[in-house]
Amino acid sequence: MSGAAAALKERAAAAVARDRDSLIGLSHRIHAKPELGFEEESASAWCAEQLAEAGLAVEMGVCDLPTAFVASAGSGPFVLAICAEYDALPGIGHACGHNVIASAAIGAGRALAPIADDLGITIRVLGTPAEEGGGGKVLMMERGGFDGVNAAMMVHPAPAELDRMPCLAVEHFDVVYHGKEAHASAFPERGINAADALTVAQVAVGLLRQHADFGDQVHGIVTLGGAAPNIVPAHTKAKYYVRARTLKALEEWSPRVRRCFEAGALATGSTFEIVPQGPTYSEFHTDEVMAGLYRANATQLGRVFPPPGDRPMSGSTDMANVSLSIPAIHPMLGLDSFPAVNHQPEFTAAAGGAVADQAVLDGATAMAWTVIDLACSPEERRRLTAEAYRHDA
């Protein structure tokens, strides 16, 4: 590492250290006021305020999304984006730690803004709403929010440290059955039971799992099961996610799952519809050079990456769709929370604790240092600005 790069890294680390209280305070404020996807009015405003205070030019409501924003500093031709997420989960709040993601992104943006022109870069912090199923980044990509970006990154809390997120493609949809009401005791023969249709479908899905390939998953919940026990249910609804290793594998797996729902309608004489809920998420193409730089920087900060486990975690993210078109990374910040894992109330507590506070600071510093490494490498600047390095989505 050159002396100039080392000096810039020192400046960035010092900036994160100076911002310690405000970054942790931001994380705690977002954690204490969980907002669902596309409703993150307070969180997005708080993030934008801290970026504007540091001199970044902020534009709110970009891409026709009221809670999306872009904040920019520098005027160099090498454009690097850091993504902030801030949506919560229904019922269990920030059980995926998006408060940590947002605060780390703001910390990195604030640290890089004063040195962006020294690095010859443009740094953009993108406020991306509704990762939990709404596909905010996909919508932003489609509407030009990532245009001109040469590389993108973000960090995400997890029980343990990882330099990437093992990622599955996923589609989200609602299933709706329509039958006919009748008195469940006096005239059941006059009814068409939409709840039975959903039961048949769930049994079929359960049996299908025996024949699933590695990475094929399906899980869902019933959101409407009927109105009263003595009324034959005429309308039922369920939400389902279908996942697979890649978009191509999802194209093969999803029709088999959908036929299970068709079977429910066929068996009961009801009608049904499948209603997509948000964009389909893809598999993740991790940029290996960027991941290696991030890992080295995080290790220098004292983050410990355990050896691969027997059962790697898997999930899905709209950041994966970004990675198909733009070189990207999605490292995981370990909160040392086992046995608590993402999407549990216990992880909500962990995301607001002292270990998560340190993760905010380390994540911000590691991302800032990784940007500096990329900017100070002529080879990486050439590689990441070359169209040949874009994935074919």
N, C-alpha and C positions, 0 to 999 in steps of 0.2 A: 504494500500500500504506500502510495506516495506521501510525502510530507504534507502536501496541500490537502489531500483527502483526509489524512489523520486530523489535521487542524479543523477541517469542516465538520468532521464527526464529533470532535470535542465541542464545537459550538452547538451542534444539534443536541447533544446529550445535556449540555448545560441549559439549553432552552427548555427541554422537557423537565429537568429538575426544577427550574424556576417556576414552571407551570404546575408543579405537583398538586398543590392544593386545589387549583381551579379544575384540573382534569379529573381528579378523584371526586371533587364536588359535583362535576357534571355527570359522572357515572352514577353517583348516588341519587341525584335528582331524577335521572331517567329511570333508574331502578325503582324509585319510590312512586313513580307515576307511569305505570305501564300503559301503553297505547297500542291498539291493534293496527294491523296493516292498513295503510292509506289514511289512518287517523292520527298519525304521530305529529300533531300540530305543535305541542310543547317541545318534544324532543328535537324536532328538526329546527325549530326556532332557536333553542338553546345552543345547538351545535353551530348554527350559522352566526349567532352573536359572537361566540368565542373566536371564530375564524375572522370575522370582520374586525374585531378588536386587534387582531394581529396583523392587519393590513391586507388581508386577502380580499379580492373583489368578489362579492357574493351575489348570486342571482337565485331568487327563490321561485318555486313553482315551475321549474323547468320541465320540459317534455309533457306539458299538460297534466302534470301530477302535482297537486298543491303541496305535498310534503316532501318533494324532491328538491334538491338544490345543487348548484355547482359553485365552488369557491376556487379562485385561481390566483396564482402569484408567479411572477417571472415572465419572461418573454422569449425564452429559448425555443428552438425548433424541436427539441427532444421533450416529448410530453408524457408525463407519468401521472397516473391516477391512483388515488387511495380511496377506497370505498368505505363509507360509513353505513351501518345498518342500525336501526333503533326501534323496530317493531317488536311487540311482545306477543305472548301466547294467551289464548283465552283461558281464564280460570287460574292459571299458575304464573302469570306475569313474566318476568324476565328469566324464565327457566332455560333459555338458551344463551343468556349473557350478552344480548345485543347492546346493553348499556356499556359493556366493556369494549365492544367493537367500535361503537361510536366515539367513545372518549379517546381510545388509542388512535383512531384516524384523525381526530381533531388535534391531538398532541403532535402527531407526525407532521400534519399540515402546518401547524404553527411553528414548529422547529425548522421546517424547510423554507418557509416563505422568505425570511431575511437573506438566505443564501442561494435562492433559486437562480438569480442572475449570475452569481459567482460560478455556479455549476453549469450555466448555459442551458437551463431547462425551464419548462413551464410545469409547475406542480398544480394539480387539480385535486381537490377533495370533493368527491361526489356523494351527496346524501341520497341514499337509495332506499326507498320505502318498501314495505310489504315483501320481505324475503320469505316469510313463512306462508308460502303458497300463492301469494299474489303476483310474484314475478316482476317486481319493480325494475330490476336491472334489465330484464328482457324487454319490457316496454320502453325503457330509456334507450336501449340500443336501437330498437326499431324507430325511435323518434329522434335519433341523432345525438343523444346524450353522451355517447362514447366516441363520436367522430373526432379523428385527429389524435386519439390517444395511442401511444406506442407500446405501453405496458401498464398493467394494472395489478393492484395487490390489496389485500385486507388481512386481518387476523380474526380469529374466532375462538372463544373459550371452549374448553373440553376438559374431561377429567385428567388427561395427561397430555404432555407436549408432543406435537407432531409437526413435521415440516410441510404437511399437506393434509387435505381432507379426503379420505377414501369416499368416492362419490358415485352415486347411482343416478341414472336417468329416472325421471318420475313424471307421471301425468296425474292431474287432480280432476275429479269429476263428482257430480252428484247423480244419484240414481233416484228416479221418481216413478212410483207405481200408482196407477189409477184403477180402482175397482168400483164397487157399488155398495152403499150402505144397506143394512137390513137389521132387524131386531135379531140379536145373536141367539136368543132362546126360542122366540115364537116363530120367526120366519128365516132361519139361517140359509135355507135353500135359495132364497131370493137375493142373497148377497154375493159379491165377488170380493174375496178377502185379499186386499193388497198387502197385509202383514204376512199372510202365508206366502205370497210371492217373494217377499224379501227373505223369509226363512228358508225357502227352497234355494234361493240364490246363495245365501250364506253357507248352506250345507254343501252346495256344489263348489263354491270357492274353497272350502275346507278340504274337500276331496281332491281338488285340483292341485293343492300344494304338494302332494306326494310326487307329482310329475314336474315340479318346477326345476328349472336349471339353476346353477349357482348364480346368486345375485337376483333372481326373480323373486319379487315380494308383492304381497297385496294385503292391505289392512284398511279397515274402515269403521265407521260408527253409524248407528241409527239415530237420525235427528228427528224423525217423526214416526211413531209406531201406531198411532190411532188416537181416538178421542175418548172412548170409554169402553169398559169391558163388555157392556151389553149392546154395543153397536159394532157390526161387522166393519172393520176398517176399510174405508174407500180410498184413502190416500196415505202413502208412506214414503219416507225419504231416507236416504243414507248418503254419507260422504265417504269416498274411497280414494286411496292413493294406490297406484300401480307402479312398481319400480322394476328396473332391470339394469344390467351392467352398462349398456350403451343404448343410444337411440335406436340403433338397428335391432338390438335384442328386444327392446320395448315394442317395436313394431310387430314382433312375432308373439310376444307374451300377452300383450294387451287384448288382442281379439279373443284369446282363449278365456280370459277373465270376463270379458263382456258377454260371451255366450252363456256364462253362468247366470247373469242377470236376465238374459233372454229366456233361459230355462224357467226362471221363476214366473215370468209372465205367461209362458206357454202352459205351464202346469196348472195355473189358477184361472186362466182366461182373462187376466187383467191386461192392461196396456202399460208400457213403460217407456221412459226416455232417459237418455244419458246426457247430462248437461255439463260441458267442460267448465272448470273453475280455475281460471288463470292459465298462463302459458305452460307448456311442457318444459321441464328442466332437462338438460343434457348431462352426459358424463363430463368429467373434468380433464382437461389437458394441461397438466402442470408443466410450467417452464422449468426445466431442470437446473439451468444455470442460475436463474433467479432464486429458486428454492435452496440451492447450495449456498448462495451468498447470504440469504436470510438465516439459514441454520447456523452458519459460522458467526454471524453477528449476534444472534440470540444466545448462542453458547458463550460468547465472550461476555455477555451480560449475566451469565450464571444460570441460564435456562438449561434444564437437563432433558435430553431426548432419550427416552428409554428404548431398549431394543424392541423390534416388532413383536407383538403379542400373538398368541395362537388364534385369537378372534378379533381381527381388526374391526373397529367401529365403521359404520357406513351411514351415510345420510344423503341428502340432496340439497342443492343450493342453486339459485339463479346466477351466482357468480360463475358456475360451470359454463353457462351459455356464453358469457363474456370470453371465457378461455378458448372457445372454439374459433374466435375471430381475432383476439388480442392476446399476446403472451401474458400469462397471469399466474399468480400464486395465491394460496389460501391456507397459510399455516394455522395451527391450532395452539392456543395458549393454555398450558396445563394449569388447572386450579387445584390439583392434588385433592380431588373431591371424592374419590372412590370411598364407599360404594355408591355415592350419589352420582348420577349421570344426567346428561342433558334431557330436558323435558320432564324433570321431576321437581316437585316443590323443594326438595333438599338442594337441588342445584340452583334454584332461585336464591336461596339463602347464601350459597357459596358465591354467587355472582355479585353479591353485595358486601362481601367480607374483605378482610385485610389481604388475603392472597390474591383476590381479584383486583384490588387496588394496585398491587405491585405489577400485576399482569398488564394493567393499563399503561403504566410507565414503561415497562420493558417492551411491550408491543409497539408503542409509539417510537421508542428509540431504535428498536431493531428495524422497523420499516424505514425510518429516516436514514439510517446507516445503509440500508440496502439500496435506496434511491441514490445515495451519494456514490456507492460502489459502481452502480450502473452508469451514472453520469460521468464518472472519472475514468471509465474504460472506453477507449476509442473503439475497440472490438465490439463491445456490447451496444454502443450507440449505433454502430453500423448494422449489427445483426437485428436489433429491435426496430429499426426504422425501415428495414427492407421488407417489401411486400411478400417476398418469397417465404418469410417466416410466419405469415398468417395462416392459420388453419382454415381449411375449407369447411365451413359450417353446413 
